[in-house]
Amino acid sequence: MDLGKIEPFEICSIRPPTENFSLTFRLSRNCGWNRCRFCPVYKEGVKFSRRSIEEVKEDVDRAKELDDLVIRSLPSAPSSGRGDYQEAERLIAEIKIARARAGKGDPARKKRDTGTEKGKGDAGPGEVDERSSWFSTWFKNEPTIEDSIYHLLAWRMHGAQTCFLGDSDSLFLSPDFFAEALSYIRDRFPTLNRFTVYGRTQSAVRKRPEELRAFREAGLDRIHFGIESGNDTVLEFMRKGVTGEEHIIACQKTREAGISPSVYIMPGLGGAQWSTEHALDTARVITGAGADYVRLRSLEIFPNTGLAEAVAKGEFTEASEEQVVREIRMLVENIKTDTTIVSDSASNLLDVSGKLPEDRAKMLKVIDEYLALSPKGKLAFSLSSRLRSFMGQYGGLTQDIVAALQPYIQGDQINVSGASEKEIQRIIRHIRSKLMP
């Protein structure tokens, strides 16, 4: 094989946590809606675009060529050991040398000017701040050889059985397009046995039942819906373009088509002003929707979003951490359907996970233990929780976080008993500013 002709393929930077180690292909690029005030993802200088079936197939062929090289370069089946990565590094170096000789190179990593080329997004122009810069290093709109090979290696290390098809809403596609793409992927990667997508509930509402059944017959197993809230006031303020009732209809239609609905909700999205209504209406919508999974992703307000602008104008007041926890308690108490609650986001303060109704008491106990802490105890708990999330997400602490904690490090422990509440809150906010929900 001529390594100078090898090309990277486009992967999905934005995907559900359960698909972190799935093989991914982009059936479209970015978000065709991109109006949600809280969302920073597609407001970093990228635009929505459709992909032709020829483009998708070309990417699949590129992935297959690279996967064959990965398999041949490893001494045995991937084992998640350091040796696998060393072999991958060697392969990457060989390909890059061959591509350089052929006059090719990977796309340069560009700093994105937030607020420019924002399409339908409502974020205003502004300078790139630290959090936006941090985010742009994680969101990769253009592929490199490294991205592609490490993506394939991770997929093989974790069983080589799952596939996520992105980007933000694959339900706007025609069933015929989806079926042709999935068939082509399955033909070249026959070990795949689960296929999932993101979808807008509005798109599912618009699909005829026979169209959704065609997605299932093509091989789609699960749709991840970002419903965020069941309260119509919150949904309208956040410009979701959908109502709580439409959330219910979308999930019911999905289930009737034989596809598993998994929903994301956002504690804190109602702010201080709509906190109770947001929680209770979201519980009501989940009960009506009958989703198989309810995934908690607590609100984080990113700079250069419409929500950050609303905060600056006094139109939205961020809920406190305690208010967010009380919202989750209302959700656990009031969801009256068989479902599984999952806390799989770094933005969550507490790990509230389990099946309803059988694990309701266990989850409420986790919440009530936090609520029983003193104000200073809640802050110490929050600091410890945010540090664990950061280390879990990035594998260690950055120098700036270590410097902020230095006065409170005693041996191998962190003791903030002598710090003021304001200082602890400052450190927590700094850590949260670098977590990717």
PyMOL commands that set and color helices and strands:
alter all, ss='L'
color gray80, all
select helices_A, chain A and resi 3-5+17-19+53-73+82-101+130-138+145-157+170-172+175-188+201-206+209-218+232-237+244-256+275-289+306-312+321-334+360-371+375-394+399-408+421-432
alter helices_A, ss='H'
color red, helices_A
select strands_A, chain A and resi 23-26+28-29+49-50+162-166+194-199+222-228+260-265+293-296+339-342+354-356+409-410+413-414
alter strands_A, ss='S'
color yellow, strands_A
deselect
rebuild
show_as cartoon
